Amino acid sequence: MKRFFSHVALNVKMSLKDKGSLFWSFIYPILLLTLMAVAFSGLQAGQKPIAVAVESGHPFAGALQQIDILDVQNVGGDEALNLLRDKDVDGIFRADCTLLVRGEGMNETILREIGSELKKAGSVYAAGRSLDFTKQYVERGDQKEGMLYVTLSSSLGMFALYGYFAGISIVHHIQANLSPLAARLSTTPISRLSYVSAGLVSGVAMSSLQTICLLFYLKWVWKVDYLADPWRTLLLVLAAGFFGIAVGLFIGASNRWPLKAKVPLGISLMLLLSAASGMMGPPLRLFIEKNLPWLNRYNPVNMISRTIYRLNVLESTKEFSENVVIFFVAGVFLCIASLLFIRKRQFKSL
């Protein structure tokens, strides 16, 4: 046990002495979050009303007038088509209950959802029932929303996996043909299991500390509170940090690529997964959700960002337990596989 704690202390010292690692782990995330907060804070005011034309005779014209998000213009025929062609409206609700939209953007998606609900209401009327649109069937409450929260949560999901770089560093220190330090350590009676386990503990601690610092930075500086549910958020951060390090261990141990190839691979993969989860804006995420829904369902960056958002903005624990279990189980599996790769690796000369 004494040897284990000495290995933990050694890993922490090496991490703190590595200026490049400190920059990419702490300074760079703060700089990127600052740029995103500045860029998207102006969009936090809320959703701009969607301009829509409604033809006279539409059976739900009155209901459409009551939807706050819609800017309804009571026009029809050629005039409505001209407005749609000139991009003055995003859609037309025709008298025959059909909907015309001009593209595939977010506003058009919202209009299609409204049109779908109106069709369901029409089916209810056709069955001889009636709906009271003045009655509130769903309790309404305040919710923080907008591009700022979505974008920042996606960025946090990426940074929570930065333990990946600690994972490949552990292999770089223990696999004899990768570095002078590893070559020296291979000639000593060091326990690989103890060293790797100590690296996992110190890596999870450093990765979690980094993410928690970012959460406090967003709360204190930008007033974006991702700590409304602190204990579940902390557990999620720990699980994500463990999974990130496990992925780094597996990538580091399962192939003979140099460190110069493994680091860019991790950066590229994280950026792609972050873009898919919404860091670059809603259009790409909407496209993936529509055409490749399974990709974001098991996208670790999206799983983290979506859970952080739900816990602290929506006050919902949906999929929280499931995602935490997935991260821990997958992390354990990857760690075991990595140890098997490291154990079987032999060298003719160093």
C-alpha positions in Angstrom: 0.0 0.0 0.0 2.9 2.3 0.8 4.3 1.7 -2.7 0.9 2.5 -4.2 0.7 5.9 -2.5 4.2 6.7 -3.5 3.2 6.0 -7.2 0.2 8.3 -6.7 2.4 11.1 -5.4 4.9 10.5 -8.3 2.1 10.8 -10.9 0.7 14.0 -9.3 4.2 15.5 -9.2 4.9 14.7 -12.9 1.5 16.2 -13.9 2.1 19.4 -12.0 5.6 19.8 -13.4 4.4 19.3 -17.0 3.6 22.9 -18.1 2.2 21.7 -21.4 -0.2 19.4 -19.6 -1.3 22.1 -17.2 -1.9 24.5 -20.1 -4.1 22.1 -22.0 -5.9 20.8 -18.9 -6.7 24.1 -17.2 -5.8 27.2 -19.2 -7.0 26.1 -22.6 -10.5 25.0 -21.4 -11.0 28.3 -19.6 -10.0 30.3 -22.7 -12.3 28.3 -25.0 -15.2 28.5 -22.5 -14.6 32.3 -22.3 -14.7 32.7 -26.0 -17.9 30.6 -26.3 -19.6 32.5 -23.5 -18.8 35.8 -25.1 -20.0 34.6 -28.5 -23.2 33.1 -27.4 -24.2 35.1 -24.3 -26.1 37.5 -26.6 -28.3 34.6 -27.7 -29.4 33.9 -24.2 -32.3 36.3 -24.2 -34.6 33.7 -25.7 -36.1 32.3 -28.9 -37.2 34.9 -31.5 -40.8 34.5 -32.5 -41.3 32.4 -35.6 -43.1 34.2 -38.4 -45.9 32.0 -39.9 -48.8 32.6 -42.3 -52.2 31.1 -41.4 -54.9 31.0 -44.1 -58.4 31.9 -43.2 -60.5 28.8 -42.7 -57.8 26.8 -40.9 -59.7 24.8 -38.2 -57.0 25.7 -35.5 -56.4 29.3 -36.4 -57.4 30.4 -33.0 -55.2 27.9 -31.3 -52.2 29.0 -33.4 -52.8 32.6 -32.3 -52.4 31.5 -28.6 -48.9 30.0 -29.1 -46.4 32.5 -27.8 -43.5 31.3 -29.9 -45.4 32.0 -33.2 -45.8 35.4 -34.9 -49.0 34.7 -36.8 -50.0 36.6 -40.0 -53.5 36.0 -41.3 -52.8 35.8 -45.0 -53.2 33.2 -47.6 -53.0 32.3 -51.3 -50.4 33.9 -53.4 -49.6 36.5 -50.8 -48.6 33.8 -48.3 -46.5 32.1 -51.0 -44.7 35.3 -51.8 -44.0 35.9 -48.1 -42.5 32.4 -47.9 -40.5 32.9 -51.0 -39.1 36.2 -49.7 -38.3 34.5 -46.4 -40.6 36.8 -44.5 -42.3 33.8 -42.9 -40.9 30.3 -42.2 -44.1 28.4 -43.0 -47.7 28.4 -44.1 -50.6 26.7 -42.3 -53.1 26.2 -45.1 -56.8 25.9 -44.7 -56.7 22.2 -45.7 -54.4 21.6 -42.6 -51.3 21.1 -44.7 -48.1 22.8 -43.8 -45.5 24.4 -46.1 -42.0 25.2 -44.9 -39.1 26.7 -46.7 -36.2 24.6 -45.4 -34.8 22.2 -42.8 -33.8 24.6 -40.0 -34.7 24.8 -36.3 -37.8 27.0 -37.0 -39.1 24.7 -39.6 -38.6 21.7 -37.3 -40.6 23.5 -34.6 -43.4 24.2 -37.1 -43.5 20.6 -38.2 -43.9 19.5 -34.5 -46.7 22.0 -34.1 -48.4 20.7 -37.3 -48.0 17.1 -36.0 -49.7 18.0 -32.8 -52.6 19.7 -34.6 -53.1 16.6 -36.7 -53.5 14.6 -33.5 -56.0 17.1 -32.2 -57.9 16.8 -35.5 -58.0 13.1 -35.0 -59.5 13.6 -31.6 -62.2 15.9 -33.0 -62.9 13.3 -35.7 -63.5 10.7 -33.0 -66.2 12.9 -31.5 -64.2 14.3 -28.6 -63.3 18.0 -27.9 -60.2 19.8 -26.5 -60.2 22.8 -24.2 -57.3 25.0 -25.4 -57.8 27.4 -22.5 -57.0 24.7 -19.9 -53.3 24.3 -18.8 -52.6 20.5 -19.0 -48.9 21.0 -18.3 -47.5 23.0 -15.4 -45.2 25.7 -16.7 -42.0 27.0 -15.0 -38.9 29.0 -15.5 -36.1 27.2 -17.4 -32.7 28.4 -18.4 -32.4 27.8 -22.1 -30.7 29.0 -25.2 -27.5 28.4 -27.3 -25.2 29.4 -24.4 -26.2 26.5 -22.1 -26.3 23.9 -24.9 -22.9 24.9 -26.3 -21.2 25.2 -22.9 -22.6 21.8 -21.8 -21.2 20.2 -24.9 -17.8 21.8 -24.2 -17.9 20.5 -20.6 -18.6 17.0 -22.0 -15.4 17.2 -24.1 -13.3 18.6 -21.2 -14.6 15.9 -18.8 -12.9 13.3 -21.1 -9.5 15.0 -21.0 -8.3 12.2 -18.7 -7.6 10.4 -22.1 -4.2 12.2 -22.2 -3.3 11.1 -18.7 -4.2 7.5 -19.8 -1.8 7.5 -22.7 0.9 9.1 -20.5 0.6 6.2 -18.1 1.4 3.7 -20.8 4.1 6.0 -22.1 5.8 5.8 -18.7 5.4 2.1 -18.2 5.9 0.6 -21.7 9.7 0.2 -22.1 10.1 1.1 -25.8 8.2 4.4 -25.6 10.4 6.6 -23.3 13.7 6.7 -21.4 11.8 6.7 -18.1 9.8 3.6 -19.1 13.1 1.9 -20.1 14.5 2.6 -16.7 11.4 1.6 -14.8 11.3 -1.7 -16.7 14.7 -2.7 -15.1 13.3 -2.2 -11.6 11.0 -4.5 -9.6 8.1 -2.1 -10.0 4.5 -3.5 -10.0 2.8 -2.5 -13.3 -0.6 -3.1 -11.6 0.3 -0.8 -8.8 1.7 1.9 -11.1 -1.2 1.8 -13.5 -3.7 1.8 -10.6 -2.0 4.8 -9.0 -2.0 6.5 -12.4 -5.8 5.9 -12.6 -6.4 7.4 -9.2 -4.3 10.4 -9.7 -5.6 10.9 -13.2 -9.2 10.7 -12.1 -8.5 13.2 -9.3 -6.8 15.7 -11.7 -9.4 15.3 -14.4 -12.2 15.8 -12.0 -10.5 18.8 -10.4 -10.2 20.3 -13.8 -13.9 19.9 -14.6 -15.0 21.1 -11.2 -12.8 24.2 -11.6 -14.5 24.9 -14.9 -18.0 24.5 -13.3 -17.1 27.0 -10.6 -15.6 29.3 -13.2 -18.9 29.3 -15.2 -21.0 29.8 -12.1 -19.0 32.6 -10.6 -17.9 34.5 -13.7 -20.6 33.9 -16.3 -23.5 33.1 -13.9 -24.1 29.8 -15.7 -25.0 27.4 -12.9 -24.1 23.7 -13.6 -23.9 23.0 -9.9 -27.6 23.1 -9.0 -27.4 19.3 -8.3 -23.8 19.1 -7.0 -23.6 15.5 -5.7 -24.9 13.9 -8.9 -22.9 16.2 -11.0 -19.7 15.2 -9.1 -20.5 11.5 -9.5 -21.0 12.1 -13.2 -17.7 14.0 -13.4 -15.8 11.1 -11.6 -17.4 8.5 -13.9 -16.5 10.5 -17.0 -12.9 11.1 -15.8 -12.5 7.4 -15.1 -13.8 6.5 -18.6 -11.6 9.1 -20.3 -8.5 7.7 -18.6 -9.5 4.1 -19.5 -9.9 5.1 -23.1 -6.4 6.6 -23.0 -5.0 3.5 -21.5 -6.6 1.3 -24.1 -5.4 3.4 -27.0 -2.0 3.7 -25.5 -1.5 0.0 -24.9 -3.3 -1.7 -27.8 -1.0 -0.4 -30.6 2.6 0.5 -31.3 1.8 4.1 -32.5 4.1 6.8 -31.1 2.8 9.4 -28.7 2.8 12.0 -31.4 0.1 10.0 -33.2 -2.0 9.1 -30.2 -2.5 12.7 -28.9 -3.8 14.1 -32.2 -6.0 11.1 -32.5 -7.7 11.9 -29.2 -8.0 15.6 -30.0 -9.6 14.9 -33.4 -12.0 12.3 -32.0 -13.1 14.6 -29.1 -13.7 17.5 -31.5 -15.8 15.3 -33.8 -17.9 13.9 -30.9 -18.3 17.4 -29.5 -19.5 18.8 -32.8 -22.0 16.0 -33.0 -23.3 16.8 -29.5 -24.0 20.4 -30.4 -20.8 22.4 -29.6 -20.8 23.9 -33.1 -24.5 24.7 -33.1 -27.8 23.0 -33.5 -27.9 22.2 -37.3 -25.3 19.4 -37.2 -26.8 17.9 -34.0 -30.3 18.0 -35.5 -29.0 16.3 -38.7 -27.4 13.5 -36.7 -30.4 13.1 -34.4 -32.6 12.7 -37.5 -30.3 10.4 -39.6 -28.0 8.7 -37.1 -29.8 8.8 -33.7 -27.8 5.9 -32.4 -24.5 7.9 -32.8 -25.4 10.5 -30.2 -27.1 8.0 -28.0 -23.7 6.4 -27.3 -21.6 9.4 -28.0 -19.8 9.9 -24.6 -19.5 13.6 -25.0 -23.2 13.9 -25.7 -24.0 11.6 -22.8 -22.1 13.8 -20.4 -23.3 17.1 -21.8 -26.9 16.0 -21.9 -26.8 14.6 -18.4 -25.2 17.8 -17.0 -27.8 19.9 -18.7 -30.7 17.8 -17.4 -29.4 17.6 -13.9 -28.7 21.3 -13.4 -30.9 23.1 -15.9 -34.0 20.9 -16.3 -33.7 19.4 -12.8 -34.2 15.9 -14.2 -32.4 12.7 -13.4 -33.4 11.0 -16.6 -30.7 8.6 -17.8 -28.3 9.7 -15.0 -27.9 6.3 -13.4 -27.8 4.5 -16.7 -25.0 6.7 -18.1 -22.9 6.6 -14.9 -23.1 2.8 -14.9 -22.2 2.7 -18.6 -19.1 4.8 -18.0 -17.9 2.8 -15.0 -18.5 -0.6 -16.6 -16.9 0.4 -19.9 -14.0 1.9 -18.0 -13.4 -1.3 -16.1 -13.5 -3.3 -19.2 -11.0 -1.1 -21.0 -8.7 -1.0 -18.1 -8.6 -4.8 -17.9 -8.0 -5.1 -21.7 -5.2 -2.5 -21.4 -3.4 -4.4 -18.6 -3.6 -7.6 -20.7 -1.9 -5.7 -23.6 0.8 -4.3 -21.3 1.4 -7.6 -19.6 1.9 -9.5 -22.9 4.2 -6.9 -24.5 7.8 -8.2 -24.7 10.9 -6.6 -26.2 14.0 -8.1 -27.8 16.1 -5.1 -26.9 15.9 -1.6 -25.5 
